[in-house]
Amino acid sequence: MKPRTGFRGNKSALPSKPCAACGLPMTWRRSWARNWDEVKYCSNACRNRKASGG
């Protein structure tokens, strides 16, 4: 049997940063792996809220 490597469910070991719109912490996601430095918002709702100025 091949041993498992990589993420094993310990989210505290993943990097995080605050959302630019709401300030809540965002934890790293696999889908953000390529552009983690450019990720600013935790959701589309926050992105739209920040763009509209509210």
N, C-alpha and C positions, 0 to 999 in steps of 0.2 A: 504494500500500500504506500502511495506517495504522500509524504508529509505536506500539510497545507502551509502556505506562506502568505505573507501580506496581512491585510486587515483581519482581525479576529474579534471584532465587536467592542474594542476599547476606544470609545469616542473621545475620551479625555486625552488620548495621545495624538489626535488629529489637530491640525492648526485651525484657528478661528480668528475672526475679526468682526468689528461692528458694522451693521448696515448703515449706509450713508443717510438713509431717510428716517428710519425708526430707531436706530441705535441698538437694536437687539443683536446678540452675537450670532454670527453665521458660522457653522462648522463646515469644514472642507468637504466637498462632494466629489465623487469620481468624475461626474460630468463637467466639473470645473477644473479638472487637473491641468488642462492645457493653458488655461487663461486665468488662473487663480489670482494673479496680480491685478488683473483688470476688473474682477468682480467687485461691484460696489453695493449692489442691492440684493436683499434676501428673496425678493419675489417681484413679479410683474406689477403687483399693486403698489409696492414701494417705488419701483422705477417710474410708474405713471404719476404717483403723488409728487415725487421730486421734480419731474419734468414740468408739471403744471404749477409748481411753486407753492403748493399747499402742504 
